[in-house]
Amino acid sequence: MLRYANPKKFLDLSGALLPWLWLAAIGLMGWGLYAALFATPLDYQQGDSVRIMYIHVPSAWMASFIYGVMFIASVVGLVWKHPLADTAAKEAAPIGACFTAACLITGALWGKPTWGTYWIWDARLTSVLVLFFLYLGYMGVWAAIEDRAKAAKAAAILCVVGVINIPIIRFSVEWWDTLHQGPSVVRFENGKLAPSIDPSMLWPLVSMGVGCTVLFVALLFVRMRTDIARRRIRTLLALKAAA
Amino acid sequence: MKGFLALVGRDLRLSFRIGGGPFLGLGFFLTVTAMLPLGVGAKLNLLGEAAAGFLWVSAALASLLSLDRLFQADAEDGSLDQLALGTLPLEFAVFAKALAHWLTTGLPLTVAAPVLALMLNMPEGGYTALFVSLLVGSPVFSFAGAIGAALTAGLRRGGLLLSLVVLPLFVPVIVFGAGAVSAAINGFESWAAFEFLGAVSLFAMVLGPLAGAAALRIHLS
C-alpha cells in the first residue's frame, strides 16, 4: 500500500484503473437503475415509491463509508504525515457530503407519501443530519486555513473526533425506538447472516451499492489527480516567478 | 499542579475583569429566554412543554458565545507560546482553560436555569432534574468546545466555523439532557440519562484536552 503512496506511482496506477472504474460504475449503476425502476415488482404497501429505496439505501451506506475512508486517511495522514493521505481525505469529503445530502433528500421524498411527513426528528434522521454538518465543518476547516499542512492536520483532528457519530448512526435504530426501520437488508436468523428481502429486490440493491462504491472510487481518483495537478501547477508558477 | 491552578486563577481573573465574567453569558441566557414567549406567544402550556429543551439549547449557545475567545486572545498576544514553552503540559493547560470557561459560563447558567424555567412555566418535578442534568452535562460545552476553539484559534473569522465544528459534538448532551428533564416531569425513571450525561462529560474531559492540545500545536508550529 505504501508503495503507491508516491504521487507518481499513484498517478500511473489511478490513470490505468480509471477507465475500468468508470465502465464498472456505469454498468453496475445502469443495470441497477434499470432493474430498480422497471424490472422489480411493486411493494404491496408502498407502490412505486419503494423504488426510491434503490438510491436512498446505497447513498446512506456511502455516507458512513466515505466518512470511514476519511477517518482512515486522516489517521494515516496524522501518523505517517503522508501528503497523499491528506489529499485523499480532503477530496473524499465533498463526495461524502453529496451522498449524505442525496440520502436525506431521497429519504424526505420517500417519507412524505409513506410516513406522511418529509422530516421527523428521530434518532436515525437526526444523526445523519449531524453527519452532514460534520462533512460541512470538515470542508470548512480545509477552506479556512491557508497553510496546507496545517489545514490537513486540523481537519484530520476534527475527522478523528467526529468519528464518534458513525456508531451512533449505525446503532441508532436499534438503541432507540425510531420511526426509521431497523436493519432490514440482511438480518441474523438462526445464528446465520441471511438476506431478508426478496432476491428480485436484493440484487438490484447490491448492484447499486457496489456501483456507488466504484463511482466513489472513480470520483475520488479524479479529484485527487486534479489536486495533485493543481499543486504541481502552483509549484511551477512559484518557481517561474522566482526565476 | 501549581501552574495548573495559577492558569485557572488567571483565566477567572481575566474573565471577571475584562470579559464581564459570568454575567455576559447570563445576560445572553436571560435575553434569549425573554425572546421565546415574545416569539411563540405567551401560551403557558406550550412554553412549559418546551422549557427544558429550550433552556438546554440556550445554554449551549451561551457557552458558544465566549468559546471563540478561549484561545484566540492568548494566540494573539503571544501568551499561548509561553504556555506551550512552560513546564505544564499543553493538555493540562487546555484542561485548565476549559475548566475556567465552565466555571464562568456553564456553572452560572446551571444555577440560573431553574429560575428561568420558572419564568417559562416548566411543570413541577423537572427543576431538580434540570439543575442536575446541566451540572453534569454542561462541562461538555466547555471541554468538547475547547477542541473547536483550538482548531479555529489562529483564524481571523473563526466564529462561524467554530459553531459548525462544535455543534455536532454538542448533540448527544442536548438530546439526553433535555430528555432527562422531560422524563422527570412525566414521572419516568431518568437515572440512565444522567449516567449517560456523566459518561459523555467524562469522555469530553479526556478527549477535549488531548485533541485541543494537538490542534493548538498545529497553530504553534
Contacts between the chains, C-beta under 8 A, distances in Angstrom:
chain1	res1	chain2	res2	distance
A	126	B	171	7.3
A	126	B	175	7.8
A	127	B	171	7.9
A	130	B	168	4.6
A	130	B	171	5.3
A	133	B	164	6.5
A	133	B	167	6.7
A	133	B	168	4.9
A	134	B	168	5.1
A	136	B	164	6.0
A	137	B	161	7.2
A	137	B	164	4.3
A	137	B	165	4.3
A	137	B	168	6.9
A	140	B	161	4.8
A	140	B	164	5.5
A	140	B	165	7.2
A	141	B	151	6.3
A	141	B	152	8.0
A	141	B	161	6.8
A	141	B	165	6.9
A	144	B	152	7.3
A	144	B	155	5.3
A	144	B	157	7.6
A	144	B	158	7.2
A	144	B	161	5.4
A	145	B	154	7.7
A	145	B	155	6.8
A	150	B	218	5.1
A	150	B	219	7.1
A	150	B	221	7.5
A	153	B	214	7.9
A	153	B	215	8.0
A	153	B	218	4.6
A	154	B	151	5.1
A	154	B	215	6.0
A	154	B	218	5.5
A	157	B	147	7.4
A	157	B	151	6.7
A	157	B	211	5.5
A	157	B	214	5.5
A	157	B	215	5.3
A	157	B	218	7.8
A	158	B	147	7.7
A	158	B	151	6.1
A	158	B	165	6.1
A	160	B	211	7.5
A	161	B	147	5.9
A	161	B	169	7.1
A	161	B	207	6.8
A	161	B	211	5.3
A	162	B	168	6.6
A	162	B	169	7.6
A	165	B	168	6.7
A	168	B	172	7.4
